[in-house]
Amino acid sequence: MNFDFSQLASADAFKLLSSVVVPRPIAWVVSQSAQGVLNAAPFSFFNVVSSDPPIVALGIGPRGGQWKDSSRNILDTGEFVINVVSAELADAMNHTSLDYDASVNELARAGLTTQASLLVAPPRIAQSPAALECKVWQVIEAAPHRVIVLARVVGMYLRDDALLNRERFHVDTPALGLLGRMHGAGWYAHTSNLFQMLAPSAANDPSVRPAQGH
C-alpha cells in the first residue's frame, strides 16, 4: 500500500514513520532555564547528521499546543546536553517523560544526580555512560511550537571503561548497553544482538569483469 503524506493527518504520519524508522537513538536531554531550573526529558526524533562540523538534529513537538520546557529552555539559552540511555536507566528515563510543571526537577524525581559539563551550563546525568554537550547551530520551526534543533556538539563525556584506545578514539559501543526506541507506545530495543558485515570491495567482486581491450 502506498501513502500520500499530503493526505494524512499528522498523527497518522507519525504512526507510519515511527513504526518503520527503527530503532531510533534516544536523546535524554538536560536543559536549563534562564533562571537556572533544570529539566530532563527523552526524545527519539534524534540523530547525528554531520561529523564535520559535528551536528546533531533533535525534533521536539508541542505539549498541549504550547512549547515544551525543553524547547523553551533551548531557545532561551542555546545550550543543552544529550545523555545516552543504557538498559539499567530505562525506568529512570521513562519517569522523566512525565509532563511535570516547569518548576519540577525531573532528575530529582527520578533519583538521578548530575555532574557539571565541561563547556555548557546544563549538567550531564551522572549515571549516563556518555553525554554530548551541545550549542544551538540552527533552529527550524517546522510547525507552531514544533522545532527541529540543529546543534553543534562542542564536548563529550564518555565513561572511562568504554574507551578502548584513547589515541585512536576506539569506543566499546556494546559495553554501553544502549536502548533504542521502537514502534508504538512503550516499545524499546536492546542494542546487543549485533553482527558485523564488512563493506565489499569492487576489486574483489567476481561479478565485476574488467573491460576487454580492442
C-alpha positions in Angstrom: 0.0 0.0 0.0 1.2 3.5 -0.8 0.6 6.6 1.3 0.4 10.2 0.1 1.6 12.1 3.2 -0.2 15.3 2.0 -3.5 13.4 2.5 -2.6 12.2 6.0 -3.3 13.7 9.5 0.0 14.4 11.3 -0.9 11.7 13.9 -1.2 9.1 11.2 2.1 10.2 9.6 3.7 9.8 12.9 2.4 6.3 13.3 3.8 5.2 10.0 7.2 6.9 10.4 7.8 5.8 13.9 7.0 2.3 13.0 9.5 1.9 10.2 12.3 4.2 11.1 13.6 2.0 13.9 15.5 1.6 16.1 15.9 5.3 16.9 18.6 6.5 19.4 17.2 8.2 22.4 18.3 11.7 23.3 17.9 12.2 27.0 18.0 15.9 27.1 19.0 18.0 30.1 18.3 21.7 29.6 18.3 24.7 31.9 16.0 27.7 32.0 17.3 31.2 32.0 16.6 31.2 35.8 18.7 28.0 36.3 15.8 25.5 36.7 16.8 22.1 35.3 14.7 20.0 33.0 15.2 16.4 31.7 13.2 14.7 29.0 13.7 11.9 26.5 13.2 12.3 22.7 13.5 9.8 20.0 13.4 12.0 16.9 17.1 12.5 17.1 20.3 11.5 15.3 23.8 12.7 14.4 23.7 14.2 10.9 27.2 15.5 10.3 30.7 14.9 11.7 32.4 18.0 10.2 31.1 20.1 11.7 29.7 17.7 14.4 26.0 18.4 14.2 23.1 16.6 15.8 19.4 17.0 14.9 16.7 17.0 17.6 13.0 17.2 16.9 10.7 18.5 19.7 7.0 18.7 19.4 4.5 20.8 21.4 2.8 19.9 24.6 -0.9 20.9 24.8 -0.3 23.3 21.9 2.4 25.1 23.8 6.2 24.9 24.0 7.7 22.0 25.9 10.0 23.0 28.7 12.9 21.6 26.7 12.1 23.7 23.7 11.7 26.9 25.7 15.0 26.3 27.6 17.0 25.5 24.5 15.6 28.5 22.6 16.2 30.8 25.6 19.8 29.7 26.4 21.1 28.0 23.2 22.6 25.1 25.2 21.7 21.6 26.3 23.2 18.1 27.0 22.1 14.9 25.3 22.7 11.9 27.5 22.5 8.3 26.2 20.2 5.8 27.8 21.7 2.4 28.9 19.4 -0.5 29.8 19.8 0.0 33.6 18.5 3.5 33.2 15.3 2.6 31.4 13.0 3.2 34.3 14.5 6.5 35.2 14.4 7.7 31.6 10.7 6.6 31.4 10.0 8.5 34.6 11.4 11.8 33.2 8.9 11.6 30.3 6.1 12.6 32.6 4.5 16.0 32.0 5.6 17.8 35.1 5.2 21.5 35.7 8.2 23.6 34.6 9.2 24.2 38.3 9.6 20.4 38.9 13.1 18.9 38.7 12.6 15.6 36.8 16.1 14.5 37.6 15.5 14.6 41.4 12.1 12.9 41.0 13.7 10.0 39.0 16.5 9.6 41.6 19.2 10.9 39.3 22.3 13.0 40.0 24.2 15.4 37.8 27.8 16.3 37.1 29.0 19.6 35.7 29.5 19.8 32.0 32.9 21.0 30.6 31.7 23.6 28.1 28.0 24.3 28.6 25.9 25.4 31.6 23.4 22.5 31.8 24.9 19.5 33.6 25.0 15.9 32.4 23.3 13.0 34.0 25.9 11.3 36.2 24.6 7.8 35.7 24.6 8.0 31.9 27.6 6.4 30.2 28.0 9.1 27.6 26.8 12.7 27.1 27.1 15.2 24.3 27.4 18.9 25.2 25.5 20.9 22.6 25.2 24.5 21.4 22.4 25.5 19.1 23.6 25.9 15.5 20.2 26.5 13.8 16.5 26.2 14.7 13.8 25.3 12.2 10.2 26.0 13.3 8.5 23.2 11.5 5.0 24.0 12.8 3.6 26.1 15.7 5.6 25.1 18.8 7.3 22.3 16.9 11.1 22.8 16.3 13.9 20.9 14.7 17.1 21.9 16.5 20.4 21.5 14.8 23.1 21.7 17.4 26.9 21.6 17.3 28.5 19.1 19.6 31.2 21.1 21.5 32.2 18.4 24.0 31.6 14.8 25.0 31.8 12.7 28.2 32.5 9.0 27.9 32.7 6.6 30.8 36.4 5.5 31.1 35.8 1.8 30.8 34.1 2.3 27.5 37.1 3.8 25.8 39.3 1.0 24.3 42.0 3.1 22.8 42.5 6.8 23.7 44.9 7.5 20.9 42.7 6.0 18.2 39.4 7.0 19.7 38.1 3.5 19.7 34.9 3.0 21.8 33.5 -0.2 23.2 30.0 0.6 22.0 28.4 -2.8 23.0 29.6 -2.2 26.6 27.4 0.9 26.8 24.3 -1.3 26.6 22.2 1.3 24.9 18.5 1.2 24.3 16.7 2.2 21.0 13.2 3.4 20.5 10.9 1.2 18.5 7.3 1.3 17.2 4.2 2.2 19.2 3.7 3.2 22.8 6.3 1.9 25.2 8.3 -0.3 22.8 12.1 -0.3 23.0 15.0 -2.4 21.8 18.3 -3.5 23.2 21.3 -2.9 21.0 23.0 -6.2 22.0 22.0 -8.5 19.1 24.8 -7.5 16.8 26.6 -8.8 13.7 29.4 -7.5 11.5 29.2 -7.2 7.7 32.2 -5.6 6.1 31.7 -3.3 3.1 32.5 -5.1 -0.2 35.4 -4.2 -2.4 34.8 -3.8 -6.1 38.4 -5.0 -6.8 37.5 -8.4 -5.2 34.0 -8.7 -6.7 34.0 -11.7 -9.2 30.8 -10.3 -10.8 32.7 -7.2 -11.9 34.7 -8.1 -15.0 37.5 -5.8 -16.4 36.8 -4.2 -19.7 38.2 -6.0 -22.7 40.7 -4.2 -24.8 40.3 -3.8 -28.6 
